[in-house]
Amino acid sequence: MKTRALVFLAAATIPLAAPASATTKKECVASYEQTQSLRKEGKLAAAQEAALVCSKNDCPRVVKKDCAEWLAEIEKSLPTVVLVARDEKGDETADARVFEGDKLVRDRLDGKAMPMDPGEHVLRFERDGAEPVTRKVIVHEGDKLVRIEASFKKEPKAPEEKPAEKGSGVPIAPIVIGGVGILGLGAAGVIGLLGLSAKSDLEESCAPRCAPADVDPVRTKFLAADITAAASVVLLGTAAVVYFTSGSRDEQKSAMPRIEFAPTIGGGFLSLRGAF
């Protein structure tokens, strides 16, 4: 009996240890203040962690009450995202790491939602043996289960554009230029015949005392015929030059001369424009 009494007294003198999870008043107040400042800065994820501390039963009643209300508001506003990665075959994979800057966000994807502060984020998905994939997203306050996906599947390269090949066979430009030259010679012949006809009429009616007003149109026709014939000869020569020095189709098109014809009283005026 004496031995049992001594054991009992010894056990009674040993103090009971405080719970390991007890929160001090100082910690409660610090978390209380942190929760408010972090919410103002938009750092809702960190504010949630601080509110969890100051809302514990160990904290003073007033502090615990406010933090519990803030915690409910934060959890409602705090966005959550789900990170998804696809491998080189396009299949979903958990074998990927996600960074935001230098901070490791996830070392492996498990399909679970994770909180993320509202705002702009640049996430970098990495996978062994593959090029990193960057995703720029804007997360809005109150968004839930926003899916952010990155694919390591290599897209087929677009075929390279081949340089334009030179046209085969007879180039188009000299054919067109030569055709215009031949038409010009025909036009010069027609204008010349009209001039000869008008001259013949004057010789029969008023020569050699014809009025200048009657003679000038005839002279204009002959002048137009001469200019048209000269321009046509130049075109035929140009066609020959282009044929022997022809380049690509685009070069032929840009160098192709243009014929412009302006009608005048008693005839017309033919002009040639282009690069020679």
Disulfide bonds with the S-S distance in Angstrom:
Cys28-Cys59 1.91
Cys54-Cys67 1.85
Cys206-Cys210 1.81
